[in-house]
Amino acid sequence: MTSIEPSRELIGFIGGGNMASAIIGGLIRQGVAPEHIRVVEPFESTRAALVALHGVQVEAAAGEFLRGTSLIVWAVKPQVFMEAAAPVRAVASNALHLSVMAGIRSGSIAAACGTQRIVRCMPNTPALIGRGMTALFAPAELDDKDRTRAEQVIRTTGDALWVEREEQLDAVTALSGSGPAYVFYFLEAMQEAGQKMGLSAAQARQLAVGTFDGASALAAASPDPLGVLRERVTSKGGTTYAALTSMEGSGVKEAFIRAMQAAQQRAVELGDEFGR
Ligand SMILES: NC(=O)c1ccc[n+]([C@@H]2O[C@H](COP(=O)([O-])OP(=O)(O)OC[C@H]3O[C@@H](n4cnc5c(N)ncnc54)[C@H](OP(=O)(O)O)[C@@H]3O)[C@@H](O)[C@H]2O)c1
């Protein structure tokens, strides 16, 4: 599933920002020839950066150079999708459309691009270093070949999983899409606490980041429930016990759950806004 067969297939990107660049880098590492990748990007310095970094073909506006693309990756901000769609539809309505745009629902993409061949996904920023965690969704009618193709492309940026219902992408947005910011927030708090307790900022940062990294790897490698992993390092009356009891007393977990529900609600609102 992780490797992409070198082929003459043309792949178009609408928007050449961070996410597009992460996926383009992944595709090229997997053997896709840069000259088979065509990017629409209105901002001149971003176009120059894409050429310098990846050697792909870039244009300021969608047009004939996208004709013949069998895959279109949508990586513009949701606000500009509607205006960007019309010129793409004219030349690429036969392609598989893979969207990384937050909030734009598959029905809106179908209507704007004149196709039912759609996969939506929600990546996150670690995709920029090949460590992304992406959830994918496709309407039931989409065939396995298109599903496999979309997953192959996304897997060049990290790990992937499928969700069965489109509204689950709003939960994914709240969990893994926005999740890196929660991790940074938690890391900041750990660093600040470390400094208050006498460590340097650099020491506290290294300890906090290394702990997240190691604990995440441990959780990924273990079949045990997360609560069991936590209990294993929490002996009654010990230091970790003191910290977790304090967190429980302050309602940290409930606050965290409420925060993620707020993110999910916002994702629903954005979907309603852009779907109009
Ligand atoms: N970054 C993330 O972690 C993340 C995670 C999940 C989902 N997403 C979603 O992925 C999408 C792209 O995000 P991003 O972080 O890659 O954003 P970004 O870096 O701002 O990239 C968007 C690019 O699209 C270009 N663009 C604007 N209007 C266009 C048009 N009409 N036609 C073609 N290109 C156009 C922009 O150019 P200008 O600079 O000239 O405007 C910009 O380079 C968004 O929908 C976002 O919600 C991002």
The ligand as a Gaussian input file, in Angstrom:
#p B3LYP/6-31G(d) Opt

LIG

0 1
 N       -2.172000      22.560000       7.449000
 C       -2.853000      21.628000       8.104000
 O       -2.461000      21.111000       9.142000
 C       -4.144000      21.098000       7.585000
 C       -4.718000      19.995000       8.228000
 C       -5.910000      19.502000       7.732000
 C       -6.511000      20.096000       6.648000
 N       -5.939000      21.187000       6.065000
 C       -6.633000      21.786000       4.948000
 O       -5.843000      21.731000       3.779000
 C       -6.152000      22.849000       2.969000
 C       -4.862000      23.535000       2.598000
 O       -4.193000      23.903000       3.807000
 P       -2.701000      24.433000       3.811000
 O       -2.239000      24.463000       5.221000
 O       -1.913000      23.698000       2.794000
 O       -2.984000      25.938000       3.324000
 P       -2.011000      26.945000       2.587000
 O       -0.596000      26.636000       2.903000
 O       -2.541000      28.332000       2.799000
 O       -2.248000      26.533000       1.063000
 C       -3.354000      26.926000       0.268000
 C       -2.788000      27.354000      -1.081000
 O       -3.819000      27.483000      -2.055000
 C       -3.549000      28.627000      -2.823000
 N       -4.739000      29.178000      -3.468000
 C       -5.556000      30.162000      -3.059000
 N       -6.534000      30.389000      -3.948000
 C       -6.350000      29.524000      -4.960000
 C       -7.022000      29.261000      -6.185000
 N       -8.123000      29.932000      -6.549000
 N       -6.557000      28.278000      -6.987000
 C       -5.473000      27.604000      -6.654000
 N       -4.765000      27.815000      -5.505000
 C       -5.198000      28.767000      -4.665000
 C       -2.991000      29.578000      -1.819000
 O       -2.305000      30.617000      -2.498000
 P       -2.216000      32.096000      -1.829000
 O       -1.151000      31.993000      -0.820000
 O       -1.915000      32.964000      -2.975000
 O       -3.573000      32.376000      -1.219000
 C       -2.091000      28.696000      -0.989000
 O       -0.805000      28.570000      -1.520000
 C       -7.118000      23.733000       3.749000
 O       -8.426000      23.497000       3.314000
 C       -6.941000      23.255000       5.160000
 O       -8.128000      23.423000       5.892000
 C       -4.754000      21.693000       6.499000

